[in-house]
Amino acid sequence: MNNICDSYFTTLVDESCDVSTKEQFVVAVRFVEKLSQVIERFICISHGYDEASNMQ
């Protein structure tokens, strides 16, 4: 994550339910390096616990 520095970046957060209706959240970051190469890094996956789309 140190190579983000002064780069343009965005965070990506998405939620999905599986067939057992358990919510899962994914967090990632996408940024542009100095040579204009787009890089995407996976940060974490988490489960929703109260079925209200809250990460805990």
Backbone as JSON, one array per atom type, in Angstrom:
{
  "sequence": "MNNICDSYFTTLVDESCDVSTKEQFVVAVRFVEKLSQVIERFICISHGYDEASNMQ",
  "N": [[0.81, -1.2, 0.0], [2.13, 1.14, 0.27], [2.95, 2.2, -2.17], [0.94, 3.79, -3.17], [0.98, 6.51, -2.41], [1.16, 9.58, -3.86], [-0.68, 9.01, -5.78], [-3.61, 8.83, -7.93], [-6.55, 7.39, -6.64], [-9.1, 4.93, -5.84], [-11.62, 3.54, -3.75], [-13.13, 0.36, -3.54], [-16.08, -1.17, -2.7], [-18.12, -3.9, -2.12], [-21.09, -5.86, -1.76], [-22.56, -9.01, -1.26], [-24.94, -11.67, -1.29], [-24.9, -15.1, -0.46], [-26.2, -18.41, -1.36], [-27.2, -19.29, 1.06], [-28.13, -17.04, 2.19], [-26.24, -15.47, 3.54], [-24.45, -12.54, 4.13], [-21.67, -11.11, 2.43], [-18.87, -9.01, 2.37], [-16.64, -7.21, 0.32], [-13.61, -5.46, 0.15], [-11.59, -3.33, -1.72], [-8.84, -1.61, -3.31], [-8.08, 0.61, -5.94], [-5.59, 1.97, -8.0], [-3.49, 4.33, -9.8], [-0.31, 3.91, -11.01], [2.98, 5.51, -11.29], [3.82, 5.11, -13.95], [1.48, 5.1, -15.38], [0.13, 2.71, -15.05], [-2.6, 0.73, -14.11], [-3.43, -0.48, -10.97], [-4.84, -2.93, -8.88], [-5.75, -3.77, -5.61], [-6.63, -6.23, -3.34], [-8.19, -5.84, -0.24], [-9.76, -6.79, 2.04], [-12.13, -9.32, 3.13], [-15.29, -9.6, 4.54], [-17.88, -10.64, 6.78], [-21.38, -9.99, 7.0], [-23.14, -9.45, 9.97], [-25.54, -8.8, 11.21], [-27.54, -8.8, 9.35], [-28.14, -6.34, 8.27], [-26.57, -5.08, 6.51], [-24.22, -4.1, 7.7], [-20.83, -3.73, 8.39], [-18.98, -5.41, 10.76]],
  "CA": [[0.0, 0.0, 0.0], [3.0, 2.31, 0.28], [3.15, 2.76, -3.5], [-0.16, 4.69, -3.55], [1.56, 7.85, -2.19], [0.45, 10.71, -4.46], [-1.45, 8.5, -6.93], [-5.07, 8.85, -7.91], [-7.01, 6.08, -6.2], [-10.5, 4.77, -5.47], [-11.92, 2.34, -2.96], [-14.23, -0.43, -4.08], [-16.74, -1.96, -1.67], [-19.26, -4.6, -2.7], [-21.76, -6.79, -0.87], [-23.29, -10.05, -1.97], [-25.49, -12.76, -0.47], [-24.79, -16.42, -1.07], [-27.46, -19.15, -1.37], [-27.7, -19.42, 2.43], [-28.46, -15.64, 2.53], [-25.21, -14.83, 4.36], [-23.85, -11.41, 3.44], [-20.22, -11.02, 2.4], [-18.39, -7.72, 1.88], [-15.27, -7.18, -0.21], [-13.03, -4.12, 0.08], [-10.39, -3.29, -2.55], [-8.41, -0.27, -3.71], [-7.53, 0.66, -7.3], [-4.83, 3.2, -8.14], [-2.67, 4.47, -11.0], [1.11, 4.1, -10.69], [3.67, 6.59, -12.01], [3.9, 4.79, -15.38], [0.09, 5.0, -15.84], [-0.37, 1.35, -14.93], [-3.67, 0.61, -13.13], [-3.19, -1.56, -10.03], [-5.95, -3.18, -7.97], [-5.32, -4.58, -4.48], [-7.66, -6.75, -2.45], [-7.9, -5.46, 1.14], [-10.32, -7.76, 2.98], [-13.48, -9.84, 2.97], [-15.92, -9.64, 5.85], [-19.25, -11.15, 6.79], [-22.38, -9.19, 7.68], [-23.6, -10.24, 11.11], [-26.89, -8.47, 11.67], [-28.39, -8.76, 8.16], [-28.49, -4.96, 7.98], [-25.47, -4.58, 5.67], [-23.22, -3.4, 8.52], [-19.59, -4.47, 8.64], [-18.61, -5.36, 12.18]],
  "C": [[0.86, 1.26, 0.0], [3.16, 2.96, -1.08], [1.96, 3.59, -3.99], [0.31, 6.14, -3.49], [0.7, 8.96, -2.77], [-0.4, 10.29, -5.65], [-2.93, 8.81, -6.79], [-5.53, 7.46, -7.51], [-8.5, 6.11, -5.92], [-10.63, 3.53, -4.61], [-13.14, 1.67, -3.57], [-14.79, -1.28, -2.95], [-17.97, -2.59, -2.31], [-19.8, -5.6, -1.7], [-22.53, -7.78, -1.72], [-23.81, -11.08, -0.98], [-25.28, -14.07, -1.2], [-26.13, -17.15, -0.95], [-28.03, -19.36, 0.02], [-28.05, -18.06, 3.02], [-27.47, -15.0, 3.5], [-24.54, -13.73, 3.54], [-22.33, -11.47, 3.53], [-19.84, -9.69, 1.77], [-16.96, -7.86, 1.4], [-14.83, -5.72, -0.28], [-11.73, -4.21, -0.73], [-10.05, -1.83, -2.85], [-7.79, -0.38, -5.11], [-6.82, 2.0, -7.44], [-3.98, 3.16, -9.4], [-1.23, 4.75, -10.57], [1.72, 5.19, -11.56], [3.73, 6.35, -13.51], [2.52, 4.57, -16.01], [-0.44, 3.58, -15.86], [-1.42, 1.3, -13.82], [-3.43, -0.65, -12.29], [-4.42, -1.7, -9.14], [-5.48, -4.13, -6.89], [-6.53, -4.95, -3.63], [-7.28, -6.41, -1.01], [-8.46, -6.49, 2.12], [-11.68, -8.26, 2.49], [-14.05, -9.98, 4.37], [-17.34, -10.14, 5.7], [-20.16, -10.16, 7.51], [-23.0, -10.03, 8.78], [-25.03, -9.97, 11.51], [-27.89, -8.35, 10.54], [-28.87, -7.35, 7.83], [-27.39, -4.28, 7.17], [-24.48, -3.73, 6.45], [-22.0, -4.28, 8.69], [-19.24, -4.31, 10.11], [-17.33, -6.09, 12.41]]
}
